[in-house]
């Protein structure tokens, strides 16, 4: 067979193979065993292609007719909406003209009442906020709805307030002023500090405070709940005044009133007590307090011992016989035992006796002085440590919250306060105790000097005689 017949057959076979791979109607695993079989498969693929083309053409024709119908419907709807839009624009223009005319007529008829209604709207809004935060809202909780509706009604200009509504606004204002000067007892639900809710009698003191028996209460405007304060004032006179007012039926009663509507009471509650102040000082604060307690014990012990020694020395001054239960008696005993000694020896013996008594009299006085010096230094150490922690917190959280810095600085200064609180009494106690000790030592030295002078006079009668003319 010549090449001019072989090449078209090969090309046809390739095309038939491609059609067999792409079309599901021809099995892909059938292989042409001869030229006749290949020709048959080509003819079959051509027939299948023709059927598919016709089906697609029919589908396109149907879709084209449907799209034409949709297009026609859209055009009709567009024409209807355009006509409706023109009609609405005409109505809007007419209504706009009528609204302008009606507004002009309304303003003319209102006259000075327009300013009155504006003031009423402002008063209604302000009164709503004030009444919602007022303690009288516990008794009259329905006022907020009325005032809110009245403010919206006037502000929206939908209609004017009626005479009845104006009278009620005046009544609510007058009732609030009247209730601000009354002390009322009422019953309501109260949430206690542990979270339980119970019905109890309370007393409302004007617009300032609400109390129960022995405790202050607070009103939460957002929820309308009355609850017990999580912490009561530390001063007992305030708590006692609530009990007196709660149980009183008439007459004059002393009561801790908060004229700032809760501001002073909150500051009293937020103020830390002595225990919390000490806890703020941390470890350094506890060490300062321990050092102060030790110093107080030593000072009281020294004051007791030196006071007893001072009384015994005073008793010894009034006695003729020396006693061994006091310092002066022991010094006098040394003098009695050395009567035959010369003056210098007696002076040395008495000095030695006094030196033996001084350590017992001055015992632990140096430790008191050390405490008075070390306590403020420890306070300064705690302050520096607290300031370091404060600046570390500022590094982490920034300076956006002033309370963070103020709280840290306050805690840092607590140790300084504790140090000074310990140091100042220690200085005073050290001065007092050392003064008593010096007075006893001074008595010993005076008596010793007198004994030596007397002994010297007895040893040198010529000198004593030579002084008599001078004295005369």
Helices and strands as residue ranges (DSSP letters): H 3-22, H 35-110, H 113-132, G 135-138, H 143-156, H 163-179, E 183-191, E 197-205, E 209-212, E 215-220, E 225-228, H 236-247, H 263-270, H 274-280, H 282-317, H 327-337, H 343-361, H 365-397, H 402-459, H 461-471
